[in-house]
Amino acid sequence: MQKKITALKELTNNLWWSWDTEAKQIFEELSPLLWQRNNHNPVGLLQHISDDELVARCRCEYGEKIDRVYERFTAYLNDKDTWAAKHAPELVEKTVAYFSAEFGIHESVRIYSGGLGVLAGDHLKSASDLGINFTGITLFYKEGYFRQYLNHDGWQMEDYPLQDAENLPIEKVTGADGKDIIVTVNIAQSEVFAQAWRLKVGRATLYLLDTNIPANEPHYRDICCRVYGGDQNMRINQEILLGIGGVKLLDQLGVQPAVYHMNEGHSAFLTLELLAMELSKGVSEKEALDNVRARCVFTTHTPVPAGHDRFSREMMHYTFDKYISTIGLEFDELMRLGSEDKNNIYGLFTMTVLALNLSRSANGVSKLHGEVSRTMWQHLYTDKKIEEVPIGHITNGIHASSWTCGYTGRFWQKHGTTVDNLSLSHEAAEAILANVTDEDLWSLRYGLKRNLIDFIDRYLGNQLFHQHINSYYSDYNTLRSAKNTFSPDVLTIGFARRFATYKRAPLIFRDLGRLDRIINNPEMPMQIVFAGKAHPHDDAGKDYIRQIVHHSRRPEFSGKVIFLENYNLGVAKRMVSGVDVWLNTPVRPMEASGTSGEKTVLHGGLNFSVLDGWWPEAYNGKNGFSIGNGESFENHEEQDSFDAEKMYTALETQIIPAYYERNELNIPVKWISKIRNAIATIAPEYNTHRMVKDYTTKYYLKK
Ligand SMILES: *Cc1c(COP(=O)(O)O)cnc(C)c1O
């Protein structure tokens, strides 16, 4: 019995469980209520369950389930016959060090903000599945990203519940002597100390640096307070800790990575510490730079200027003065490495420029974003034409099994397969689909939509409960009228992502009369569910949320348009699995890739998007819907009007009629043929297994 309990506890300490349907089930089964209250965190859950109860339950069938899952877990960890063993043995031997300011692995580990983190988490999981020796580096944010709630006016409020290491599947990293490993970095004239935590994600390891220790002055403890929190000064301190601290940690652990991957420019200071190590060997500066370049790869993630960190010369000087003098580099030389104009080292220091200058390869995250990035950074390569700028692309994907809810997982299991099999190739997916009837797929859609509606009902119940105590009664009444009004018979649209303004969440409300006619068409109605967080400093994004909340309270939309608070990985999974159509309305070409639409496909959802990010590569006219044809206008108003018009027309003439056109069994045959096409063409391409294989063969392996 004790063996089973030990096994269960061991399972909680590796996030592998988060993408294994049965593993998740064994935790949930212990207590569905505690599972929910603990934000699906098994470590927290088990703290509420006595050993007596565990013993009693393990004696029965439950114990056998633990054995089965544990066996699969150990087989997974010990599997030697992996993709990497065949195709990248060098990367079984030596690790890939992957640096990212955020990792979205599971909603219970709140060290992520949005898409960049989710991508990093999915990358880590696929690397583990493929057998690549993989090490992630990030920070341990004690408050994480904020928890969102709305006030009576629909204005976003933020609170920051602490996350306690005790309740997380992390352990302190100690040295051979049993003492905590402490990393020291120089910031301004101070020494800042960080301890390290280890989080296991399948075969991969994620290290989290943490300055929240007594050895530090209070303001340096706060470096590890919030994801993207604070001002420019906080940002540069976080980035020093991530980049320089991360390299030092690996060095102290004796880890010698085969390659350093900078996931976005936040971690680009890592190149300076590598440079320091080279210079300390006594090589020339040029040689040192070449050696660093030979070991680093860089992925850029956004064409939005605010997404690229820039620091003033004064701030750089203040922060780096001491560090730079210790490594033997001139301050002006440092500025040159990060200046957009090599002849002007008195302007801003740009992290992306540093990363581009000191990596052997660089890439954007979709075909279109690769093109945009080459144009955007051409001025750094004055001798090159746009098409010669050395920035390639690898299109983002998703980790299929992480994004499969239990219901969908069991559906494919019943058909003798898994979502990983569906993601292998177009032919494999078609062969599987040939044995799935339209009736099956339609029943899957109903089941998933019913689950989403049940979830919305519960979730709104909580939302209105705390709004009831926090705010005015008017809101309570609106929300109560919204509860229970979604119907699984109605075409359901989902929109959820960060509320960055370029994503234009409120676009569908541009013509309220027309939207009213669409939503309230008695024969062919529609309903929409929204969610998303705006960055705490982004008032324009918060205003978008407020606009949507206000629209949702109009009598004609009440109960048919809803906004769910506190978008996170858990809410995302509910939404992408339940909706019929996933809407995306970015201003082209601002969406570097986007991934949320890829998550909906294996659940039978269809994408409806501006031809931006990954969608122009994937869209074939039969596997979803497009808004316009990639038209761009200088004028924002013109662009919004044009795109809104195209969106309404597509809804009225294509999407809604196709959804409601039924055969004699009341099945929308044409709609389902689109679902089939979407699964067969999108799943095999837009997943992180394919993506990580591409990174490995194109960038990680030395040519
Ligand atoms: C997938 C995901 C995102 C990314 O969505 P985009 O479509 O890329 O904007 C952001 N946040 C969460 C919680 C997600 O799950």
The ligand as an SDF file (V2000), in Angstrom:
LIG
                    3D

 15 15  0  0  0  0  0  0  0  0999 V2000
   -2.8260   29.6800  -26.2520 C   0  0  0  0  0  0  0  0  0  0  0  0
   -2.8830   30.7450  -25.2530 C   0  0  0  0  0  0  0  0  0  0  0  0
   -2.5090   32.0460  -25.5940 C   0  0  0  0  0  0  0  0  0  0  0  0
   -2.0560   32.4070  -26.9900 C   0  0  0  0  0  0  0  0  0  0  0  0
   -3.1510   32.7770  -27.7780 O   0  0  0  0  0  0  0  0  0  0  0  0
   -2.9540   33.5330  -29.1600 P   0  0  0  0  0  0  0  0  0  0  0  0
   -3.9480   33.0000  -30.0770 O   0  0  0  0  0  0  0  0  0  0  0  0
   -1.5730   33.2110  -29.6110 O   0  0  0  0  0  0  0  0  0  0  0  0
   -3.1100   34.9660  -28.9070 O   0  0  0  0  0  0  0  0  0  0  0  0
   -2.5690   33.0290  -24.6140 C   0  0  0  0  0  0  0  0  0  0  0  0
   -2.9800   32.7420  -23.3640 N   0  0  0  0  0  0  0  0  0  0  0  0
   -3.3490   31.5080  -23.0010 C   0  0  0  0  0  0  0  0  0  0  0  0
   -3.7820   31.2610  -21.6000 C   0  0  0  0  0  0  0  0  0  0  0  0
   -3.3140   30.4720  -23.9340 C   0  0  0  0  0  0  0  0  0  0  0  0
   -3.6700   29.2440  -23.5630 O   0  0  0  0  0  0  0  0  0  0  0  0
  1  2  1  0
  2  3  1  0
  2 14  2  0
  3  4  1  0
  3 10  2  0
  4  5  1  0
  5  6  1  0
  6  7  2  0
  6  8  1  0
  6  9  1  0
 10 11  1  0
 11 12  2  0
 12 13  1  0
 12 14  1  0
 14 15  1  0
M  END
$$$$
